[in-house]
Amino acid sequence: FVNELSRRSIKERGVFLSAYDMHPYTKGAGKELGLHSQTLQCIAGEYVTRRKQFKKVRLNWRKSGGVRRSLG
């Protein structure tokens, strides 16, 4: 969800979203996903950090030869 939200923001407005900017978009999603709101905030923060680190608009899924996948 965060990956698509970031890509859409860049495409429509040409702006990279910070973790603070993503908070209103993820508000209330914790109930549907069964996650705590602080967990979603940490995920958004980690996503922004990694996106800046790798200088990419969108992060790809890492494939480790099996079903297990993680954001790279």
All heavy atoms as a GROMACS GRO file, in nm:
protein
  584
    1PHE      N    1   0.082  -0.119   0.000
    1PHE     CA    2   0.000   0.000   0.000
    1PHE      C    3   0.087   0.126   0.000
    1PHE      O    4   0.064   0.217  -0.077
    1PHE     CB    5  -0.093  -0.002   0.122
    1PHE     CG    6  -0.174   0.123   0.136
    1PHE    CD1    7  -0.281   0.147   0.053
    1PHE    CD2    8  -0.143   0.216   0.231
    1PHE    CE1    9  -0.357   0.263   0.065
    1PHE    CE2   10  -0.217   0.331   0.245
    1PHE     CZ   11  -0.325   0.355   0.161
    2VAL      N   12   0.186   0.127   0.083
    2VAL     CA   13   0.275   0.244   0.094
    2VAL      C   14   0.354   0.262  -0.035
    2VAL      O   15   0.375   0.374  -0.081
    2VAL     CB   16   0.368   0.230   0.216
    2VAL    CG1   17   0.465   0.345   0.224
    2VAL    CG2   18   0.288   0.222   0.344
    3ASN      N   19   0.394   0.153  -0.096
    3ASN     CA   20   0.469   0.158  -0.222
    3ASN      C   21   0.384   0.222  -0.332
    3ASN      O   22   0.432   0.310  -0.404
    3ASN     CB   23   0.510   0.016  -0.261
    3ASN     CG   24   0.641   0.009  -0.332
    3ASN    OD1   25   0.714   0.106  -0.340
    3ASN    ND2   26   0.672  -0.107  -0.383
    4GLU      N   27   0.260   0.179  -0.344
    4GLU     CA   28   0.171   0.235  -0.446
    4GLU      C   29   0.135   0.380  -0.417
    4GLU      O   30   0.125   0.462  -0.508
    4GLU     CB   31   0.044   0.150  -0.456
    4GLU     CG   32   0.067   0.013  -0.514
    4GLU     CD   33   0.126   0.019  -0.654
    4GLU    OE1   34   0.079   0.100  -0.735
    4GLU    OE2   35   0.219  -0.058  -0.680
    5LEU      N   36   0.116   0.413  -0.290
    5LEU     CA   37   0.085   0.550  -0.252
    5LEU      C   38   0.199   0.644  -0.288
    5LEU      O   39   0.177   0.753  -0.343
    5LEU     CB   40   0.060   0.557  -0.101
    5LEU     CG   41   0.031   0.693  -0.041
    5LEU    CD1   42  -0.101   0.747  -0.092
    5LEU    CD2   43   0.028   0.683   0.110
    6SER      N   44   0.322   0.601  -0.262
    6SER     CA   45   0.438   0.682  -0.296
    6SER      C   46   0.452   0.700  -0.447
    6SER      O   47   0.475   0.812  -0.495
    6SER     CB   48   0.563   0.614  -0.240
    6SER     OG   49   0.677   0.687  -0.275
    7ARG      N   50   0.434   0.592  -0.521
    7ARG     CA   51   0.446   0.599  -0.667
    7ARG      C   52   0.341   0.693  -0.726
    7ARG      O   53   0.370   0.772  -0.814
    7ARG     CB   54   0.431   0.459  -0.727
    7ARG     CG   55   0.455   0.454  -0.876
    7ARG     CD   56   0.431   0.317  -0.934
    7ARG     NE   57   0.296   0.268  -0.917
    7ARG     CZ   58   0.192   0.305  -0.995
    7ARG    NH1   59   0.212   0.388  -1.094
    7ARG    NH2   60   0.073   0.257  -0.974
    8ARG      N   61   0.220   0.683  -0.675
    8ARG     CA   62   0.111   0.768  -0.724
    8ARG      C   63   0.136   0.916  -0.694
    8ARG      O   64   0.110   1.002  -0.778
    8ARG     CB   65  -0.019   0.722  -0.661
    8ARG     CG   66  -0.140   0.778  -0.729
    8ARG     CD   67  -0.262   0.706  -0.681
    8ARG     NE   68  -0.367   0.802  -0.668
    8ARG     CZ   69  -0.468   0.795  -0.586
    8ARG    NH1   70  -0.478   0.694  -0.506
    8ARG    NH2   71  -0.557   0.889  -0.581
    9SER      N   72   0.189   0.946  -0.576
    9SER     CA   73   0.219   1.084  -0.539
    9SER      C   74   0.325   1.144  -0.630
    9SER      O   75   0.314   1.259  -0.673
    9SER     CB   76   0.266   1.090  -0.394
    9SER     OG   77   0.312   1.218  -0.364
   10ILE      N   78   0.426   1.065  -0.662
   10ILE     CA   79   0.533   1.114  -0.749
   10ILE      C   80   0.480   1.134  -0.890
   10ILE      O   81   0.512   1.234  -0.956
   10ILE     CB   82   0.652   1.015  -0.746
   10ILE    CG1   83   0.714   1.016  -0.608
   10ILE    CG2   84   0.754   1.052  -0.852
   10ILE    CD1   85   0.810   0.903  -0.582
   11LYS      N   86   0.397   1.042  -0.936
   11LYS     CA   87   0.342   1.051  -1.071
   11LYS      C   88   0.249   1.171  -1.086
   11LYS      O   89   0.256   1.244  -1.185
   11LYS     CB   90   0.267   0.922  -1.103
   11LYS     CG   91   0.210   0.916  -1.242
   11LYS     CD   92   0.138   0.785  -1.265
   11LYS     CE   93   0.072   0.782  -1.400
   11LYS     NZ   94  -0.004   0.658  -1.420
   12GLU      N   95   0.159   1.193  -0.988
   12GLU     CA   96   0.059   1.299  -0.999
   12GLU      C   97   0.112   1.438  -0.961
   12GLU      O   98   0.080   1.536  -1.025
   12GLU     CB   99  -0.062   1.266  -0.912
   12GLU     CG  100  -0.140   1.147  -0.964
   12GLU     CD  101  -0.253   1.107  -0.871
   12GLU    OE1  102  -0.274   1.177  -0.768
   12GLU    OE2  103  -0.320   1.008  -0.900
   13ARG      N  104   0.192   1.444  -0.853
   13ARG     CA  105   0.237   1.573  -0.804
   13ARG      C  106   0.386   1.597  -0.816
   13ARG      O  107   0.433   1.708  -0.795
   13ARG     CB  108   0.198   1.590  -0.657
   13ARG     CG  109   0.048   1.596  -0.637
   13ARG     CD  110   0.017   1.620  -0.493
   13ARG     NE  111   0.004   1.490  -0.426
   13ARG     CZ  112   0.012   1.472  -0.297
   13ARG    NH1  113   0.036   1.572  -0.217
   13ARG    NH2  114  -0.001   1.352  -0.245
   14GLY      N  115   0.461   1.491  -0.845
   14GLY     CA  116   0.605   1.505  -0.854
   14GLY      C  117   0.671   1.527  -0.718
   14GLY      O  118   0.777   1.588  -0.710
   15VAL      N  119   0.607   1.476  -0.611
   15VAL     CA  120   0.655   1.499  -0.475
   15VAL      C  121   0.678   1.366  -0.405
   15VAL      O  122   0.593   1.277  -0.410
   15VAL     CB  123   0.549   1.580  -0.394
   15VAL    CG1  124   0.593   1.598  -0.251
   15VAL    CG2  125   0.522   1.713  -0.459
   16PHE      N  126   0.794   1.352  -0.340
   16PHE     CA  127   0.820   1.237  -0.256
   16PHE      C  128   0.752   1.258  -0.122
   16PHE      O  129   0.765   1.364  -0.062
   16PHE     CB  130   0.971   1.219  -0.231
   16PHE     CG  131   1.044   1.162  -0.348
   16PHE    CD1  132   1.116   1.244  -0.432
   16PHE    CD2  133   1.042   1.026  -0.373
   16PHE    CE1  134   1.186   1.193  -0.539
   16PHE    CE2  135   1.111   0.973  -0.480
   16PHE     CZ  136   1.183   1.056  -0.564
   17LEU      N  137   0.678   1.159  -0.075
   17LEU     CA  138   0.610   1.169   0.053
   17LEU      C  139   0.705   1.130   0.166
   17LEU      O  140   0.780   1.034   0.155
   17LEU     CB  141   0.488   1.077   0.058
   17LEU     CG  142   0.373   1.112  -0.034
   17LEU    CD1  143   0.265   1.004  -0.023
   17LEU    CD2  144   0.315   1.246   0.001
   18SER      N  145   0.700   1.205   0.275
   18SER     CA  146   0.776   1.169   0.394
   18SER      C  147   0.689   1.077   0.479
   18SER      O  148   0.571   1.055   0.450
   18SER     CB  149   0.814   1.294   0.473
   18SER     OG  150   0.698   1.353   0.528
   19ALA      N  151   0.746   1.022   0.586
   19ALA     CA  152   0.668   0.936   0.675
   19ALA      C  153   0.555   1.016   0.738
   19ALA      O  154   0.445   0.964   0.757
   19ALA     CB  155   0.759   0.876   0.782
   20TYR      N  156   0.580   1.142   0.768
   20TYR     CA  157   0.477   1.228   0.825
   20TYR      C  158   0.363   1.252   0.725
   20TYR      O  159   0.246   1.254   0.763
   20TYR     CB  160   0.540   1.362   0.866
   20TYR     CG  161   0.441   1.459   0.925
   20TYR    CD1  162   0.396   1.444   1.056
   20TYR    CD2  163   0.392   1.564   0.849
   20TYR    CE1  164   0.305   1.534   1.110
   20TYR    CE2  165   0.301   1.653   0.902
   20TYR     CZ  166   0.258   1.638   1.032
   20TYR     OH  167   0.167   1.725   1.086
   21ASP      N  168   0.397   1.267   0.598
   21ASP     CA  169   0.295   1.288   0.495
   21ASP      C  170   0.210   1.163   0.471
   21ASP      O  171   0.096   1.172   0.428
   21ASP     CB  172   0.360   1.330   0.363
   21ASP     CG  173   0.427   1.466   0.372
   21ASP    OD1  174   0.385   1.547   0.456
   21ASP    OD2  175   0.522   1.489   0.295
   22MET      N  176   0.267   1.045   0.496
   22MET     CA  177   0.194   0.920   0.473
   22MET      C  178   0.095   0.889   0.585
   22MET      O  179   0.002   0.812   0.565
   22MET     CB  180   0.291   0.804   0.459
   22MET     CG  181   0.362   0.804   0.328
   22MET     SD  182   0.458   0.654   0.314
   22MET     CE  183   0.555   0.695   0.172
   23HIS      N  184   0.114   0.949   0.701
   23HIS     CA  185   0.030   0.918   0.816
   23HIS      C  186  -0.119   0.937   0.790
   23HIS      O  187  -0.198   0.847   0.822
   23HIS     CB  188   0.075   0.998   0.938
   23HIS     CG  189  -0.008   0.973   1.059
   23HIS    ND1  190  -0.012   0.850   1.122
   23HIS    CD2  191  -0.092   1.053   1.127
   23HIS    CE1  192  -0.094   0.857   1.224
   23HIS    NE2  193  -0.144   0.979   1.229
   24PRO      N  194  -0.165   1.049   0.732
   24PRO     CA  195  -0.309   1.063   0.708
   24PRO      C  196  -0.366   0.956   0.613
   24PRO      O  197  -0.482   0.919   0.625
   24PRO     CB  198  -0.324   1.201   0.645
   24PRO     CG  199  -0.200   1.273   0.675
   24PRO     CD  200  -0.093   1.171   0.695
   25TYR      N  201  -0.285   0.907   0.521
   25TYR     CA  202  -0.332   0.806   0.426
   25TYR      C  203  -0.344   0.668   0.489
   25TYR      O  204  -0.423   0.586   0.444
   25TYR     CB  205  -0.240   0.799   0.304
   25TYR     CG  206  -0.238   0.926   0.225
   25TYR    CD1  207  -0.130   1.013   0.229
   25TYR    CD2  208  -0.346   0.962   0.145
   25TYR    CE1  209  -0.128   1.130   0.156
   25TYR    CE2  210  -0.347   1.079   0.072
   25TYR     CZ  211  -0.238   1.162   0.078
   25TYR     OH  212  -0.236   1.279   0.007
   26THR      N  213  -0.263   0.641   0.591
   26THR     CA  214  -0.268   0.511   0.657
   26THR      C  215  -0.357   0.511   0.780
   26THR      O  216  -0.374   0.408   0.844
   26THR     CB  217  -0.126   0.467   0.698
   26THR    OG1  218  -0.069   0.565   0.784
   26THR    CG2  219  -0.037   0.447   0.577
   27LYS      N  220  -0.415   0.624   0.811
   27LYS     CA  221  -0.502   0.637   0.928
   27LYS      C  222  -0.624   0.545   0.913
   27LYS      O  223  -0.690   0.547   0.811
   27LYS     CB  224  -0.547   0.782   0.941
   27LYS     CG  225  -0.608   0.816   1.072
   27LYS     CD  226  -0.636   0.965   1.075
   27LYS     CE  227  -0.674   1.012   1.211
   27LYS     NZ  228  -0.699   1.155   1.213
   28GLY      N  229  -0.650   0.462   1.012
   28GLY     CA  230  -0.763   0.372   1.009
   28GLY      C  231  -0.737   0.239   0.942
   28GLY      O  232  -0.817   0.148   0.950
   29ALA      N  233  -0.624   0.225   0.874
   29ALA     CA  234  -0.593   0.100   0.804
   29ALA      C  235  -0.554  -0.010   0.902
   29ALA      O  236  -0.563  -0.128   0.870
   29ALA     CB  237  -0.481   0.121   0.702
   30GLY      N  238  -0.513   0.028   1.022
   30GLY     CA  239  -0.473  -0.070   1.122
   30GLY      C  240  -0.585  -0.164   1.161
   30GLY      O  241  -0.564  -0.282   1.187
   31LYS      N  242  -0.706  -0.113   1.166
   31LYS     CA  243  -0.821  -0.198   1.202
   31LYS      C  244  -0.846  -0.303   1.096
   31LYS      O  245  -0.876  -0.418   1.127
   31LYS     CB  246  -0.946  -0.112   1.221
   31LYS     CG  247  -0.941  -0.024   1.343
   31LYS     CD  248  -1.066   0.057   1.358
   31LYS     CE  249  -1.055   0.151   1.476
   31LYS     NZ  250  -1.171   0.237   1.490
   32GLU      N  251  -0.836  -0.265   0.970
   32GLU     CA  252  -0.858  -0.359   0.860
   32GLU      C  253  -0.747  -0.463   0.852
   32GLU      O  254  -0.771  -0.579   0.820
   32GLU     CB  255  -0.869  -0.286   0.728
   32GLU     CG  256  -0.993  -0.202   0.714
   32GLU     CD  257  -1.002  -0.133   0.580
   32GLU    OE1  258  -0.946  -0.186   0.482
   32GLU    OE2  259  -1.063  -0.027   0.573
   33LEU      N  260  -0.623  -0.420   0.878
   33LEU     CA  261  -0.508  -0.510   0.866
   33LEU      C  262  -0.478  -0.586   0.995
   33LEU      O  263  -0.396  -0.677   0.995
   33LEU     CB  264  -0.384  -0.430   0.824
   33LEU     CG  265  -0.393  -0.358   0.690
   33LEU    CD1  266  -0.272  -0.270   0.671
   33LEU    CD2  267  -0.406  -0.458   0.578
   34GLY      N  268  -0.539  -0.543   1.105
   34GLY     CA  269  -0.511  -0.607   1.234
   34GLY      C  270  -0.377  -0.567   1.291
   34GLY      O  271  -0.315  -0.643   1.364
   35LEU      N  272  -0.332  -0.447   1.259
   35LEU     CA  273  -0.204  -0.397   1.308
   35LEU      C  274  -0.226  -0.274   1.395
   35LEU      O  275  -0.324  -0.202   1.379
   35LEU     CB  276  -0.113  -0.358   1.190
   35LEU     CG  277  -0.074  -0.470   1.096
   35LEU    CD1  278  -0.001  -0.412   0.976
   35LEU    CD2  279   0.014  -0.570   1.166
   36HIS      N  280  -0.131  -0.249   1.483
   36HIS     CA  281  -0.137  -0.130   1.567
   36HIS      C  282  -0.094  -0.008   1.485
   36HIS      O  283  -0.017  -0.021   1.390
   36HIS     CB  284  -0.042  -0.148   1.687
   36HIS     CG  285  -0.067  -0.050   1.796
   36HIS    ND1  286  -0.005   0.071   1.800
   36HIS    CD2  287  -0.149  -0.055   1.904
   36HIS    CE1  288  -0.045   0.138   1.907
   36HIS    NE2  289  -0.133   0.062   1.971
   37SER      N  290  -0.144   0.108   1.520
   37SER     CA  291  -0.113   0.229   1.443
   37SER      C  292   0.036   0.262   1.446
   37SER      O  293   0.090   0.312   1.347
   37SER     CB  294  -0.193   0.348   1.496
   37SER     OG  295  -0.159   0.375   1.630
   38GLN      N  296   0.103   0.232   1.557
   38GLN     CA  297   0.247   0.259   1.564
   38GLN      C  298   0.325   0.167   1.469
   38GLN      O  299   0.428   0.206   1.416
   38GLN     CB  300   0.298   0.241   1.706
   38GLN     CG  301   0.253   0.352   1.798
   38GLN     CD  302   0.302   0.331   1.939
   38GLN    OE1  303   0.328   0.218   1.980
   38GLN    NE2  304   0.312   0.438   2.014
   39THR      N  305   0.273   0.047   1.447
   39THR     CA  306   0.336  -0.045   1.352
   39THR      C  307   0.331   0.014   1.212
   39THR      O  308   0.430   0.012   1.139
   39THR     CB  309   0.266  -0.181   1.355
   39THR    OG1  310   0.266  -0.231   1.488
   39THR    CG2  311   0.334  -0.280   1.262
   40LEU      N  312   0.216   0.067   1.174
   40LEU     CA  313   0.202   0.129   1.042
   40LEU      C  314   0.293   0.251   1.028
   40LEU      O  315   0.350   0.274   0.922
   40LEU     CB  316   0.057   0.169   1.017
   40LEU     CG  317  -0.039   0.053   0.999
   40LEU    CD1  318  -0.181   0.103   0.991
   40LEU    CD2  319  -0.004  -0.027   0.876
   41GLN      N  320   0.307   0.329   1.134
   41GLN     CA  321   0.396   0.445   1.130
   41GLN      C  322   0.540   0.402   1.113
   41GLN      O  323   0.616   0.464   1.038
   41GLN     CB  324   0.380   0.528   1.256
   41GLN     CG  325   0.249   0.601   1.265
   41GLN     CD  326   0.231   0.672   1.398
   41GLN    OE1  327   0.316   0.663   1.486
   41GLN    NE2  328   0.120   0.740   1.414
   42CYS      N  329   0.579   0.293   1.180
   42CYS     CA  330   0.716   0.242   1.166
   42CYS      C  331   0.741   0.190   1.025
   42CYS      O  332   0.850   0.209   0.970
   42CYS     CB  333   0.742   0.132   1.268
   42CYS     SG  334   0.759   0.193   1.436
   43ILE      N  335   0.642   0.123   0.968
   43ILE     CA  336   0.655   0.072   0.832
   43ILE      C  337   0.674   0.187   0.734
   43ILE      O  338   0.761   0.183   0.647
   43ILE     CB  339   0.533  -0.013   0.793
   43ILE    CG1  340   0.533  -0.143   0.872
   43ILE    CG2  341   0.530  -0.041   0.643
   43ILE    CD1  342   0.405  -0.222   0.861
   44ALA      N  343   0.593   0.292   0.749
   44ALA     CA  344   0.605   0.409   0.661
   44ALA      C  345   0.741   0.476   0.678
   44ALA      O  346   0.805   0.514   0.580
   44ALA     CB  347   0.493   0.508   0.690
   45GLY      N  348   0.787   0.487   0.801
   45GLY     CA  349   0.919   0.548   0.827
   45GLY      C  350   1.031   0.466   0.766
   45GLY      O  351   1.125   0.521   0.707
   46GLU      N  352   1.024   0.335   0.782
   46GLU     CA  353   1.126   0.247   0.726
   46GLU      C  354   1.124   0.252   0.574
   46GLU      O  355   1.228   0.254   0.509
   46GLU     CB  356   1.100   0.104   0.773
   46GLU     CG  357   1.211   0.008   0.744
   46GLU     CD  358   1.335   0.032   0.826
   46GLU    OE1  359   1.328   0.094   0.934
   46GLU    OE2  360   1.444  -0.009   0.779
   47TYR      N  361   1.006   0.257   0.515
   47TYR     CA  362   0.993   0.265   0.370
   47TYR      C  363   1.060   0.391   0.316
   47TYR      O  364   1.137   0.385   0.220
   47TYR     CB  365   0.845   0.263   0.331
   47TYR     CG  366   0.824   0.283   0.184
   47TYR    CD1  367   0.839   0.178   0.096
   47TYR    CD2  368   0.791   0.407   0.132
   47TYR    CE1  369   0.822   0.194  -0.040
   47TYR    CE2  370   0.773   0.426  -0.004
   47TYR     CZ  371   0.789   0.319  -0.089
   47TYR     OH  372   0.773   0.338  -0.222
   48VAL      N  373   1.033   0.505   0.380
   48VAL     CA  374   1.091   0.632   0.336
   48VAL      C  375   1.243   0.628   0.349
   48VAL      O  376   1.315   0.673   0.260
   48VAL     CB  377   1.030   0.749   0.415
   48VAL    CG1  378   1.105   0.878   0.388
   48VAL    CG2  379   0.883   0.765   0.381
   49THR      N  380   1.292   0.572   0.459
   49THR     CA  381   1.436   0.562   0.480
   49THR      C  382   1.502   0.479   0.371
   49THR      O  383   1.604   0.519   0.314
   49THR     CB  384   1.466   0.498   0.617
   49THR    OG1  385   1.404   0.577   0.719
   49THR    CG2  386   1.615   0.489   0.642
   50ARG      N  387   1.444   0.363   0.340
   50ARG     CA  388   1.503   0.275   0.237
   50ARG      C  389   1.491   0.335   0.098
   50ARG      O  390   1.579   0.318   0.015
   50ARG     CB  391   1.437   0.137   0.240
   50ARG     CG  392   1.455   0.064   0.368
   50ARG     CD  393   1.602   0.038   0.399
   50ARG     NE  394   1.614   0.003   0.539
   50ARG     CZ  395   1.701   0.057   0.622
   50ARG    NH1  396   1.785   0.148   0.580
   50ARG    NH2  397   1.706   0.022   0.747
   51ARG      N  398   1.382   0.403   0.072
   51ARG     CA  399   1.365   0.464  -0.060
   51ARG      C  400   1.473   0.572  -0.082
   51ARG      O  401   1.531   0.582  -0.188
   51ARG     CB  402   1.226   0.526  -0.073
   51ARG     CG  403   1.194   0.564  -0.217
   51ARG     CD  404   1.070   0.646  -0.225
   51ARG     NE  405   1.095   0.773  -0.163
   51ARG     CZ  406   1.010   0.836  -0.081
   51ARG    NH1  407   0.895   0.783  -0.053
   51ARG    NH2  408   1.041   0.951  -0.028
   52LYS      N  409   1.499   0.650   0.021
   52LYS     CA  410   1.605   0.752   0.010
   52LYS      C  411   1.741   0.687   0.000
   52LYS      O  412   1.827   0.733  -0.075
   52LYS     CB  413   1.601   0.844   0.133
   52LYS     CG  414   1.488   0.942   0.132
   52LYS     CD  415   1.493   1.029   0.255
   52LYS     CE  416   1.376   1.123   0.263
   52LYS     NZ  417   1.377   1.201   0.387
   53GLN      N  418   1.762   0.580   0.075
   53GLN     CA  419   1.891   0.511   0.075
   53GLN      C  420   1.924   0.457  -0.063
   53GLN      O  421   2.037   0.470  -0.110
   53GLN     CB  422   1.888   0.397   0.176
   53GLN     CG  423   2.014   0.316   0.181
   53GLN     CD  424   2.003   0.198   0.277
   53GLN    OE1  425   1.898   0.175   0.336
   53GLN    NE2  426   2.110   0.125   0.293
   54PHE      N  427   1.827   0.397  -0.130
   54PHE     CA  428   1.852   0.337  -0.260
   54PHE      C  429   1.819   0.431  -0.376
   54PHE      O  430   1.835   0.394  -0.492
   54PHE     CB  431   1.772   0.207  -0.274
   54PHE     CG  432   1.816   0.102  -0.176
   54PHE    CD1  433   1.730   0.060  -0.076
   54PHE    CD2  434   1.943   0.048  -0.182
   54PHE    CE1  435   1.771  -0.036   0.016
   54PHE    CE2  436   1.984  -0.047  -0.090
   54PHE     CZ  437   1.898  -0.089   0.010
   55LYS      N  438   1.770   0.551  -0.344
   55LYS     CA  439   1.740   0.655  -0.444
   55LYS      C  440   1.648   0.601  -0.554
   55LYS      O  441   1.677   0.614  -0.673
   55LYS     CB  442   1.868   0.710  -0.504
   55LYS     CG  443   1.955   0.782  -0.404
   55LYS     CD  444   2.081   0.835  -0.468
   55LYS     CE  445   2.163   0.908  -0.368
   55LYS     NZ  446   2.271   0.834  -0.311
   56LYS      N  447   1.537   0.542  -0.511
   56LYS     CA  448   1.441   0.486  -0.605
   56LYS      C  449   1.302   0.543  -0.577
   56LYS      O  450   1.269   0.575  -0.464
   56LYS     CB  451   1.436   0.335  -0.594
   56LYS     CG  452   1.561   0.268  -0.642
   56LYS     CD  453   1.540   0.122  -0.657
   56LYS     CE  454   1.664   0.061  -0.720
   56LYS     NZ  455   1.642  -0.073  -0.762
   57VAL      N  456   1.223   0.552  -0.682
   57VAL     CA  457   1.085   0.598  -0.669
   57VAL      C  458   1.002   0.490  -0.602
   57VAL      O  459   0.913   0.516  -0.523
   57VAL     CB  460   1.028   0.631  -0.808
   57VAL    CG1  461   0.880   0.660  -0.801
   57VAL    CG2  462   1.102   0.748  -0.869
   58ARG      N  463   1.034   0.367  -0.635
   58ARG     CA  464   0.955   0.253  -0.587
   58ARG      C  465   1.050   0.141  -0.548
   58ARG      O  466   1.145   0.112  -0.620
   58ARG     CB  467   0.864   0.208  -0.701
   58ARG     CG  468   0.774   0.098  -0.671
   58ARG     CD  469   0.680   0.077  -0.791
   58ARG     NE  470   0.582  -0.023  -0.760
   58ARG     CZ  471   0.599  -0.152  -0.780
   58ARG    NH1  472   0.710  -0.194  -0.837
   58ARG    NH2  473   0.506  -0.237  -0.747
   59LEU      N  474   1.025   0.076  -0.435
   59LEU     CA  475   1.108  -0.035  -0.394
   59LEU      C  476   1.053  -0.165  -0.452
   59LEU      O  477   0.932  -0.183  -0.464
   59LEU     CB  478   1.111  -0.046  -0.241
   59LEU     CG  479   1.175   0.072  -0.168
   59LEU    CD1  480   1.166   0.053  -0.019
   59LEU    CD2  481   1.317   0.092  -0.210
   60ASN      N  482   1.141  -0.255  -0.490
   60ASN     CA  483   1.102  -0.383  -0.548
   60ASN      C  484   1.100  -0.491  -0.441
   60ASN      O  485   1.169  -0.482  -0.340
   60ASN     CB  486   1.200  -0.424  -0.658
   60ASN     CG  487   1.195  -0.330  -0.775
   60ASN    OD1  488   1.090  -0.280  -0.810
   60ASN    ND2  489   1.311  -0.305  -0.834
   61TRP      N  490   1.026  -0.596  -0.468
   61TRP     CA  491   1.025  -0.711  -0.378
   61TRP      C  492   1.150  -0.792  -0.405
   61TRP      O  493   1.188  -0.816  -0.518
   61TRP     CB  494   0.903  -0.797  -0.404
   61TRP     CG  495   0.778  -0.738  -0.353
   61TRP    CD1  496   0.685  -0.668  -0.425
   61TRP    CD2  497   0.731  -0.738  -0.219
   61TRP    NE1  498   0.584  -0.626  -0.344
   61TRP    CE2  499   0.610  -0.668  -0.216
   61TRP    CE3  500   0.780  -0.791  -0.100
   61TRP    CZ2  501   0.537  -0.650  -0.100
   61TRP    CZ3  502   0.708  -0.773   0.016
   61TRP    CH2  503   0.588  -0.704   0.014
   62ARG      N  504   1.214  -0.834  -0.298
   62ARG     CA  505   1.331  -0.919  -0.309
   62ARG      C  506   1.284  -1.062  -0.316
   62ARG      O  507   1.204  -1.106  -0.234
   62ARG     CB  508   1.418  -0.903  -0.184
   62ARG     CG  509   1.558  -0.865  -0.217
   62ARG     CD  510   1.645  -0.871  -0.095
   62ARG     NE  511   1.632  -0.748  -0.022
   62ARG     CZ  512   1.649  -0.737   0.108
   62ARG    NH1  513   1.677  -0.840   0.182
   62ARG    NH2  514   1.636  -0.621   0.166
   63LYS      N  515   1.333  -1.138  -0.409
   63LYS     CA  516   1.294  -1.278  -0.422
   63LYS      C  517   1.411  -1.365  -0.378
   63LYS      O  518   1.519  -1.356  -0.433
   63LYS     CB  519   1.254  -1.307  -0.566
   63LYS     CG  520   1.134  -1.228  -0.609
   63LYS     CD  521   1.108  -1.245  -0.756
   63LYS     CE  522   0.997  -1.151  -0.798
   63LYS     NZ  523   1.045  -1.032  -0.861
   64SER      N  524   1.386  -1.448  -0.281
   64SER     CA  525   1.494  -1.531  -0.227
   64SER      C  526   1.476  -1.677  -0.263
   64SER      O  527   1.488  -1.765  -0.181
   64SER     CB  528   1.501  -1.514  -0.076
   64SER     OG  529   1.378  -1.547  -0.017
   65GLY      N  530   1.438  -1.704  -0.387
   65GLY     CA  531   1.428  -1.840  -0.434
   65GLY      C  532   1.313  -1.919  -0.376
   65GLY      O  533   1.311  -2.040  -0.386
   66GLY      N  534   1.219  -1.854  -0.314
   66GLY     CA  535   1.106  -1.927  -0.257
   66GLY      C  536   0.984  -1.838  -0.244
   66GLY      O  537   0.973  -1.735  -0.310
   67VAL      N  538   0.900  -1.875  -0.155
   67VAL     CA  539   0.777  -1.800  -0.133
   67VAL      C  540   0.802  -1.676  -0.047
   67VAL      O  541   0.729  -1.578  -0.055
   67VAL     CB  542   0.672  -1.891  -0.063
   67VAL    CG1  543   0.536  -1.828  -0.067
   67VAL    CG2  544   0.668  -2.028  -0.125
   68ARG      N  545   0.905  -1.680   0.034
   68ARG     CA  546   0.935  -1.569   0.124
   68ARG      C  547   0.984  -1.449   0.046
   68ARG      O  548   1.074  -1.458  -0.036
   68ARG     CB  549   1.040  -1.609   0.225
   68ARG     CG  550   0.993  -1.723   0.315
   68ARG     CD  551   1.093  -1.754   0.418
   68ARG     NE  552   1.116  -1.635   0.498
   68ARG     CZ  553   1.213  -1.621   0.585
   68ARG    NH1  554   1.299  -1.716   0.601
   68ARG    NH2  555   1.226  -1.509   0.652
   69ARG      N  556   0.925  -1.336   0.072
   69ARG     CA  557   0.964  -1.213   0.004
   69ARG      C  558   0.973  -1.102   0.108
   69ARG      O  559   0.900  -1.101   0.204
   69ARG     CB  560   0.864  -1.175  -0.104
   69ARG     CG  561   0.849  -1.278  -0.212
   69ARG     CD  562   0.733  -1.244  -0.300
   69ARG     NE  563   0.692  -1.356  -0.382
   69ARG     CZ  564   0.739  -1.386  -0.499
   69ARG    NH1  565   0.831  -1.312  -0.552
   69ARG    NH2  566   0.696  -1.489  -0.565
   70SER      N  567   1.058  -1.007   0.083
   70SER     CA  568   1.068  -0.892   0.171
   70SER      C  569   1.100  -0.768   0.088
   70SER      O  570   1.160  -0.779  -0.018
   70SER     CB  571   1.177  -0.914   0.276
   70SER     OG  572   1.302  -0.928   0.213
   71LEU      N  573   1.059  -0.652   0.138
   71LEU     CA  574   1.090  -0.529   0.065
   71LEU      C  575   1.240  -0.502   0.072
   71LEU      O  576   1.301  -0.515   0.175
   71LEU     CB  577   1.015  -0.409   0.124
   71LEU     CG  578   0.874  -0.391   0.074
   71LEU    CD1  579   0.807  -0.277   0.149
   71LEU    CD2  580   0.874  -0.361  -0.074
   72GLY      N  581   1.296  -0.465  -0.040
   72GLY     CA  582   1.439  -0.436  -0.046
   72GLY      C  583   1.464  -0.290  -0.039
   72GLY      O  584   1.379  -0.208  -0.045
   0.00000   0.00000   0.00000
